[in-house]
Amino acid sequence: MAFSLEKFEALAYSRDRELGMRELLALLQDLDANYGSLSDQFKAQPLQSVSQQDLNVHLWTRAAAAASCLLADKELFFAPEWRQNILAHHRWLSTLFAATPFRNADHVMRALNAREGDDKSDLTQLQIGEADLLKFCLLYSPESEVPLDLDALWVADKVMAAGLCLVLLSPRFLGSVAAHSKREQILPWLTERLHHIEDIEQLPMGVLHDLYMHCSYADRADKHDIKKSINSLIKRKLILNGFHDWDNEAYKPKKKSTDKPVLLVVLEWFTSGHSIYRTHSLTMEAAREHFHVVAMAYENCTDETTRKVFDEVVVIPRNNSLLDQLRQIQLEAEKRKASVCYMPSVGMFPLTMWLTNLRIAPLQMMALGHPATTHAHAIDYVVVEEDYVGSDDCFSEKLLKLPSDGMPYRPSAAADGLKVIVKPRLNPDVVQIAMCATTMKLNPRYLETCARIVQACSVPVHFHFLIGQAQGLTYPNVQRVVAQYLGDHVTVYPHQHYVAYMDIIAGCDMFINPFPFGNTNGIIDTISAGLVGVCKTGPEVHEHIDEGLFRRLGLPDWLIAKTEDEYVLAAVRLATNHQERLTLREQHSGEGKVDVLFQGRPNIMGEEFLRCLETLKS
């Protein structure tokens, strides 16, 4: 559906509430479909005096101003049936305001809800009427400075309170102090209460899996506990709809058969350009020696290259309901008498999140395409390389530990034939520091640490933040938050194509890794581009993996920090000691230095699956 900014402004400013809201929802749906970027369905006529550089902010500010006028209308009320639709697109309204000088919609809440006679500038004196609760939830954002009394909201409407918490934690960027602190506060609060929701479908289902996945980027040690509450809602729904676990007590050794046992693989994103293909495809390919490997995936989530990994690929229709998709997988497992169900990643799609709560095979495994525990009863083992594990206590599942060479990677398809020109500089006037991360990996603690590096360095430094998913509306917010810490000492790039991305990295002198959620492919890319760098390790796989990769690449121990203080000291040492840095680059980076990560014994995983299967039979 096409969206006209001028039409939306006319509807909002003329108080045409119904048509204005429909136009606003069309805008939010377009943003959702394009990850925050505007498609060619967006039509607008900017002022001729607006420069190309200021164009986007000009258009977004106009849209946010019109939305403010529409939503501030005291006669605008939402029927209960609008709840799901509104909350499903909440994050994009929040992102729209965050991308403009408004930063949030607190000014609208103030205009609507300030008590008579009170100080209109005091955001603690707002009084929300029952009829305005849904509007309040729509307007309240991760960047809001209005105090949020979740306990009071829960008493008034627990479904509304839970829904608001979900949408506040769903965005791909929560890097500001305001947004990050809300996540840290909401996670334990919601964990204690979410299971009291009667039906999971009362919640905004389109963003529930975002909470499931994005909790990994919090600082809290108990951040994954929210999955226990999500799982309880899922299990309740599955039982209500007649789903039952496979009975492992009935699993007995079969008569000798020449047929290979069936390994059923349920995929999320698995295209040739995706990181999961790079990190997990060789082991599944090698498993065909021992298993008949059948993959199930949505049609657009594989391609011609990746489908060759498997003996067969079965398409899951996206148009079917989630429960029907689960039934299809369960029936496929029963029909084929699947011995093992395996998921290389869990959490990117709702489907895998639900499948961890349903046993469809005697043995069920997952790998760490997204490195985090599930707290789910239907996962027997997590497949992980032993040198990536910081602490077994971070997992509810048993760990099937492979040797460090047991899950070799594939080189990026985008890197095929790419020649990166590396020109190390002996005495740079300004040390250029690359930092590769997705938007989700940025947080105040990490950004403050980067600021400490600037202050501690005796030589000038400049950061190059290469941020995946920083596009459209998200980019100016990322740019603003990072600049608050690093000012003129940083260039924040929007999402880059691979060639441009590698070229920027190659022009730098060193790299630093994000924490607490580290890098995998980012390390491969920076080392390949001729750099060495600094990482911080920890107990979770998503931070300990950095240490594992650094050790495989032979980097010295002092580049692997255990604390933030060590991280700063290591980064300063690497930045200020030019000869030492050049020597390390010559020894450990550049063409061919990451080849060790592409070599190994991918057959081990299939062999271990067979061993676990035999143990189960006995």
N, C-alpha and C positions, 0 to 999 in steps of 0.2 A: 504494500500500500504506500503510495507516494505521500510525502510530507512536505507541505509548503510552510515555511517560516512566516511569511506574510499572512497567510490564511490563519495560522495559529495565533499570531498576535492580534488579528482582527477579532477572532472569537473570544480570546482571553480578555481584551480590553473593553469589549462590548458586553461582557458578562453572559455570554452564551455558554452556560456551564456544561451541558451534556455534550455538545459537539466539540467544545474546547477540550474536555477530558478525553474524548475519543481521539482527537488529534494528538494530544500529549502521549497517550498510550501507543499510538502509531509510531511516534518518534522513539519511545523507549524500546519498543519491539525491534525497530530497525537497528538501534544501537546494540541490543542484545544479540541479534543475528550476526553482527559484524564486529564483535568484540570491542565495542566502544568507538569504532570508526563510523563515519557517515558514508552511506552508500549513495549511488546515483539516484536513489529515491528521495533524497533530501534536496529540496529546491529552496533557494534564497537569493535575494538581491541585496548585496552589501552596498554600503555607501562607496561612491567612487574615490573618496579621499582615504579609504582604508587600505593600508599597504598589504602586500601578500603575507608579510611576516605576522601581521596582526589579524589576518582575516578570520582564522578559526576562533580566536578568543572573542572577536567582535560578534560573530554569529552565535557562539555558545552563550555569551552574556545576554544577548537579545532573547534567546530561547529561555534562559533561566529567569529573566525579568518577567517575561510573559507568563511562565509557569508560576512565579511568585504571585502575580496579580490574580490568576485563576484560582490558586489554592488558598489565597487569603480571603476569598469571598465567603462571608459567614453563612450565605445561603447554599453553599456547596456541601452536600452531604453524600456519603457513599452508602449504598445499600449493602447488606451483609454479603450478598453474592459477588460483590466486587472485591472482597477481601483477598482471595487467592490471586486474582489478576494483578492487583495493585502491588502486593508484596513480592510477586514473582519478578517485577521489574524495578523494585525499589532501588537496587544498587546502581542502576543507571541514572536515576534521578539524582541520587547522592553524588555520583561521579560527575554529572553535568554541573551541579553547583560547585563542586570541588575544583573543576577546571576553570572557573571564573573568579573574578575578584570577590564574589559573594562568599566563597569557601564552603558555606553550608546554607540551610534554609531556616536558621534560627530567627532571622528577621521576620519571617512569615509567622512562626509560632508566637513570637512576641506580639505581633499585631493582632493575632487571633485570641490570645489567651491571657494577656496581662490583666490582672485584677484591678477593678476600679479604685482609683486613688493611690495605687502603689507606684513605686518607682519603675517606669517603663523600661529602664535600662538594666534592671536587676532580673537576670534570667532565672533566679531561684524563686521568684514570686509568680510564676505562671501557674494557672489553675486550669486543668484540662477537663472539660465536661464529658460525660459519657458518650454523647453523640459525636464528639470530635476525636474519640480515641483512634479510630482508623486513620483519620487525617493526620493526627499527631505522629502515628507510626510511619506513615508515608514520608513525612517531613523530617523526622529524626534520622540523622545520618552518623556514620563513624566520625565525622569531623565536628559534630555538634558540641557546643559548650553548655547547653542546657542540662542541668543535673537530671539524671534518669533514675527514678525510684521503681526499680523492677519489681520489688515486693508488692508495692501498691498496684502496679499494673497487673500483676499475677492475680491478685485478689479480685480486681475488676473484671479481668478476662484472661484466663490462663492461656488459651489458644492464641490470643493476640500477643501476649507477652512472649510466648515461645517463638511465634512467627517473627516478631521484631528481632529477637536475638539471632535467629537464623540468618536473616537478611543483613544484619549488621556485621556478621562474621563471614559472609559469602564473597565480598569483593576480592579481586586478585591483588589489590594493593591496599595494605593497612600499615603503611610505613611511618605515618606521622605519630607524634606522641599521643594525641587525642585518640586516634583510631587504634593504635597498638594497645594502649592502656585499657580501652573498652574490651578488647579481645581477652586480655589477661583477667579482667574482672568477670566477664560474662561466662567464660568456659566453666569454672567450677560451679557457679550459680545455676546454670542451665543443666549441667550434669546431674545435679541433685533433683531436678524437677521434671525433666523432659519425659521420663517414663510415665508421668501422671497424665499425659495427653492420651485420650481414649483411642483415637484413630490417627495413624500416621498421615492419612490423606487430608486431615484438617490443617496440616502444615504446608508451607510453600514447597511442594515436592521438587520443583525445578532447581532449587538451590540447596537442598538437603545434602547432596553428595559434596557440595563445595565446603560445607562445614566439616564433613567427614575427612576430607583431604586437607583443607587449609589449617586445621588445628595443629598440624605438624610444624607450622611455621611460628608457633607461639614459643615463648620462653619457659613456660611452666613445666615442671617435671611431670605433672599429672595431666598434661594436655590431651593425651589419647583417651582418657577416661570417658569423655563425651561419647565415644563409640559404643560403650556399654549401654548407654541409654538409647542411642539410635538403634542398636541391635535388638533391644527388648521390644521396641515398637515394630520393627520389621518381623521378628519372630511371631508376635501376636497377629499380625496381618497375614502371614503365611499360613498359620494354623487355621485362622478364620476362613481362608480360601481353600482349604483342603490339601495343602502341601504337607508331606511327611518326609522325614529323613529316611535315607537308605538304612536298612537294618544291618549293621556290620556283624551282628551275631549269626546272621544267615550266610555270611560269606565263608564258603568252604573251598578247599582246593579242588579244582576241576581235574577230570581225567587228563592225562597227558595229551597235549594238543600241539600241532605244528603251527597253529595260528599265533601270531603275535598278540599280546594283550593290547587293548586300546587305551591310548593316552588322549583324553579329550581336553583340548586347550581352549579356554575362553579368553578372547582378546579384547582389549580396549583399542586405543590408537596403535596401529601397526603398519604404517606406511614406510617406504624405504627412506624417507627423510626424517623419520621420527626416532627419538632417542631410544625407545624401547626396542626397536628393531636393531639398533646399533649394539645394544648391551645384552640382549637375550636371545637373539635368533640362532646363533651357532649351536647353542646347547639343545634347542628344540629340534634343529635339523639333525644333529648327531643322535638324538634319542630314537630316530627312525630305525636305527640298527636293531633296537630291542622292542620297539612298540610300533603299532600302527597309529600314526599321529593325525588326529582329526582336529582341525581348528573351527571355531565358531566365532563369527564377528559380524558387525554391521557392514553393509556393502561398501560404503565409502571409507572404511577404516583399514582396508588392505589395498594393495595394488598388485600388478602383475609380478613384480619382483618378490614381494613378501609372501605371496601365495605359494611360491615354489618351495618355501621352507617345509611345507606340510604334505602329507599324503593326500589329504582331502581338505576342502574348505566348505563349510556349510554357512549360508547366509542367514542372519537373523533379521527379519523385517523390522525396520524402525517404526513403521506405522502401527504395529501391534502394541497392545498395552504391555507394561512392564511385567505383569503377572503372566500374560500369554507368552512373552519371551522366555520367562523362567520355565514355563511348562514345556516349551519347545526344547530347551536345553535338557531338562529332566527326561523327556521322552527320548531324545537322541541318546542320552547316556544309557537308558534302559534298553533301547533297541540294539545298541552296539555292545551292550554288556561292558561298558567302560570300567576299567580297573582303577584308573587314576584320572582325577580332574585337576587341572593345573591352570593357574592364572599368573602370567608373568607380571602383571600389575593389578592393583586394586585401588579404586577410589576416584578414577577420572570420570567414570560413568556410574549412574545409579545401579546398573545391572550387576556389576561385580560386587558392589557393596551389599546388595541383597543376596547374591549367590554365596557369600561367606557365611550366611546364616541358614543354608540349606545343603544337606548332604545328599549328593546325587551319585556318589561312587564310594567304593570301600576306602580309598585313599585320596585325600584332598590336600593339594600343595599350593603355595603361592610363592612368587619371587618378589623382589623388592624394586620393581619398576618405579613404584613410589615407596620409599623405604620407611615403613612404619608398621607397627602391630595393628591387628584388626580387633582384638578382644572378642573374636567370634568363635562359637563352639564348633563350627563345621570346617575349620582349617586345622589340619593335623601338623603340618610342618611349614616353616618358612625356609626357602632355599636361599642360602647366602654364603658368600666366600668368607672363610674364617678370619681373614685379616681385615674385614670390614666391620666386625662386631666389636663394639666397645664394651658392652655389658649385656649378658643374656637376660638380665632383669627387665630390660626394656620391652620384652616380648611376652605375650600371654601364650604363644604357641611354642612347640618344640622347634629347635633349630636344626635343619639339615645342612651342616657346614661342609662346604666344598673347599678343596685347597685353593690357594690364591690364584692358581692358573686354571681353575675348574670352570670358569665362565668367561672365556675370552671375548673381546668385543670385535665388532666389524668397523672398519674405517667408514667415516661418513660418506654417503653417496655424493653429497655436495662437494666434498673435498677431492673427488676423483679427478685427476688431471690438473688440479689447482696448484700452481707454483707460487709460494709465498716468498717474497723478496725480503730477506732479513738483513738489516744494516745496523749492527751493534755500534753504539756510540761510546767512546772511551771516557770523555769528560763532558757530559751534557750540561748545558746551562740550567735546564729544568729537567728533573727526572720525571718521565712520563710513566704513570702507573695504570695498568689496565685492570678493570674489575668487571667480570662477566656474571650476570645473574638474571633471573626472572624477577618481575615486580614483587612476587610473593616473598622473596628472600631478603628484601630490605626491611630494616627495623631500626628503631632509635638507638639501641645499644650498639649495633654495628656501625651506624653512621657516626655516633659519638666517638667510637674507636678510630675511625678514619680521620676525624678532626684532630684527635690526639697525635696521630702520625704527622700531620701537617705541622703542628706546634713543636713536636720533638725533633724534627729533621733540621739539620744544620745546612741543608741545601734546599733550594726551591723544588717543590713537587707539584705535579698536576695530575689529577685523576681523570680517567676516561671510563665512565660508567656505561657499559654496553648492556642495556636492559631489555631482555626478551619480554614481549607482551606490552611494552610501553608504546602504545599507539593510540591514535584518536584522542578521546577525552581523557584517557588515563595518563598520557604523556605529560601534559603541563602540570598535573598534580605531582607526579614523580619528580619532575624537574624542580618544582618549587620546594618540595620537602628536602631533597638532597642539598639544594643550594642553601637552605637554612643552616646546615652544618658546615658546608665546605666553601660556600661563597664563590669567589673567582677561581678557586683551586680545583674546579671540576667542570668537565663537559659531560652532560647527560645526553646520550644518544637515544633517539627513538629506535624501535625494533628495526634491525638491519638485515638485509639479505646476506647470505653467508660470505660471498666474496668481499663485499664491503666491510663486513664484520671482521674478517680475518686480516684485511688490509690495515684496519685501525689498530688491531692488536699488534701486528708486526711493526708498527711505528712506535711502539712503546718500549720501555726499558726493563720492566718487571711487571708482575701481577700480584694481586692479593685476592684471596677467596672470601666469599661471604660466610657468615656464621649467624646463628647456630646451624642453619641448613646450608651445607656446602655444595660442592660441584662434582660432577663426574665428567660429562662431555666438555664442560668449561675448562677443566684441567687439560684434557686431551688437546683442545684447540689452542690454548695459550702456550703449552709446551711445544706443539707442532709449529707455532709461529715464532719460535726462537726465544721464549721468555722462561725465566724461573720466577718463583714467587713464594708466598707465605700462606699457610692455612692454620686453622684452629681445629683441634680434635676434641672429642667428647664421647660420652657413653652411647648416644643414639647412633644408629647406622648412618643417618643422614649427615652427621658431622664427622663420624669416625672414618667414613669412606675416603675423605681427603687424606687422612694419615696413611690409609692403606695404599692409595695410588701413589702418594709421594714416596713411600718406601719401595714400591715396585719399580719406580723410576730411578731409584738410587739417590734421591735428594738427601742432603744432610739433615740430621735430627733437629738442628737449631731452627730450621724453617718450619717445623711442626710445633706450633704453640699449644700449650695446655691451658693457658689463661689469657685474658685480654692484655694484661701487662706484658706477657711474653710475646704476644702477637705484635704489639706496638714496637717492642725492642727489636724483634726480628725484621719487621718492615723497615725500621729506621736504619738498621745495620745494612740491609740489602740496598737501600736507596743511597746511602752516603758512602759506601765503600765500592767505588766504581770498578777497581781492578778485580776485587773478589767476585763481584756480580758478573763481570765479563767471563771470568774463569769458569764460574758455575754454568753460565749459559753455554759456553763452548763444550762443557762436559756432559750436560744433562738435557739440552733442548735442541730444537731444530729438526730437520728432516731425518726421519727414521728413528728418532729417540723414543717415540711412543709405540714402536712396533712390538715391544714386549707385551703390551696390553692386548694385542691382536693375536698373540700366540698362546697356546695352552692345550688343554685336554678337555674339549667340550663334551666328550663321550662320558665323562665321569657322572654327570647328572642323570642320564638315562640308567646307568649302572646302579646308582644309588636308589633310584625309583624302584628298580627291580628288587633290590635288596630289602627295601621297606615293604614291598608287596609280599615277598616271601616270608618275612617276619610276621606280617599280619595273618597270612594263611596258617602259619604254624601256631 
